[in-house]
Amino acid sequence: MKKKFLILSTIAAIVLGSLFFIYKPEKNTAQVDVLSQIDNYQQRYFTIIKRNDLFVDSEKYSKQDRKDLDKLYKEVIKQIDSNNIYYKKYKQNEHEYENPKVELETTVQMDNYAIAHYKKVDSLLNEVYKEVKTKISPQEFEKLKASEKKWIKEVEDYYEVFESQEFGTIGTVIYYGYQIDMREFRTLLLMLYL
């Protein structure tokens, strides 16, 4: 009897041990897929805006560029839960700054408005980034940090296009408009984790 029990318990230990080595959780795979998706969307975004320097010279870009960009935004937004608190903040910011409550008549007023808008957008991006950090594994977060560094470099490199332009008194508004656009799209992409 003891011998039979010993043999059965040994077999059970071998089977359970084998299952332990075979089973691999798929959580990280899903997270990697999200990061691949984010990187792909980001690349598509830069491809569209660089075609005709979309945010630099509004007279250059074609209606097709604008349609392609709108389509890309819709594709990303379709994957975000509309009840997500961060998405609601995104929509609130978008509405608030598309419809100013006061008439912006002077350059100083326009500059201050652009700076205030930028601060809200940047703040939301940082909130979403911190929330994502709590939702993903440390290994995935390291990969996300590498992706963020690549994105920041791309944003900074492409800004050189702006520096080559002469914008005069509206330079501040143009600069912050560029930074706002870059951050709003990246914020939406990070929401794909949530």
HUQUI-V598267 format. One record per backbone hydrogen bond with DSSP energy under -1.0 kcal/mol. NH is the residue of the N-H (numbers start at 1). CO is the residue of the C=O. E is the energy in kcal/mol with one decimal. If there is no record, write none. Layout:
NH	CO	E
NH	CO	E
This chain:
5	1	-2.5
6	2	-2.6
7	3	-2.2
8	4	-2.4
9	5	-2.7
10	6	-1.8
11	7	-2.4
12	8	-2.6
13	9	-2.1
14	10	-2.2
15	11	-2.6
16	12	-2.8
17	13	-2.4
18	14	-2.3
19	15	-2.2
20	16	-1.9
21	17	-1.5
22	18	-1.8
23	19	-2.6
30	26	-1.9
31	27	-1.9
32	28	-2.6
33	29	-2.3
34	30	-2.0
35	31	-2.3
36	32	-2.7
37	33	-2.2
38	34	-2.7
39	35	-2.7
40	36	-2.3
41	37	-2.8
42	38	-2.6
43	39	-2.1
44	40	-2.3
45	41	-2.4
46	42	-2.3
47	43	-2.2
48	44	-2.0
49	45	-2.3
50	46	-2.0
54	49	-2.6
56	53	-2.1
57	53	-1.9
60	57	-1.5
61	57	-1.1
66	62	-1.6
67	63	-2.5
68	64	-2.9
69	65	-2.4
70	66	-2.7
71	67	-2.6
72	68	-2.1
73	69	-2.4
74	70	-2.4
75	71	-2.3
76	72	-2.0
77	73	-3.1
78	74	-2.2
79	76	-1.6
80	77	-1.7
84	81	-2.0
88	84	-2.3
89	85	-1.8
90	86	-2.3
91	87	-2.7
92	88	-2.3
93	89	-2.8
94	90	-2.5
95	91	-2.5
96	92	-2.8
97	93	-2.4
98	94	-1.3
99	95	-1.3
110	106	-2.3
111	107	-3.0
112	108	-2.7
113	109	-2.2
114	110	-2.4
115	111	-2.5
116	112	-2.4
117	113	-2.3
118	114	-2.5
119	115	-2.4
120	116	-1.8
121	117	-2.4
122	118	-3.1
123	119	-2.2
124	120	-2.2
125	121	-2.3
126	122	-2.2
127	123	-2.2
128	124	-2.7
129	125	-2.4
130	126	-2.2
131	127	-2.2
132	128	-2.7
133	129	-2.0
134	130	-1.1
135	132	-1.2
136	132	-1.3
141	137	-2.5
142	138	-1.8
143	139	-1.5
144	140	-2.4
145	141	-2.6
146	142	-1.7
147	143	-2.0
148	144	-2.7
149	145	-2.3
150	146	-1.9
151	147	-2.4
152	148	-2.9
153	149	-2.3
154	150	-2.2
155	151	-2.6
156	152	-2.7
157	153	-3.1
158	154	-2.6
159	155	-1.4
160	157	-1.2
161	158	-1.8
163	159	-1.9
164	160	-1.2
165	162	-1.8
170	167	-1.5
171	168	-1.6
174	170	-2.4
175	171	-2.8
176	172	-2.6
177	173	-2.3
178	174	-2.2
179	175	-2.2
180	176	-2.7
181	177	-2.4
182	178	-2.3
183	179	-2.1
184	180	-2.9
185	181	-1.9
186	182	-1.8
187	183	-2.4
188	184	-2.0
189	185	-2.2
190	186	-2.3
191	187	-1.5
192	189	-1.5
193	190	-1.7
194	191	-1.2
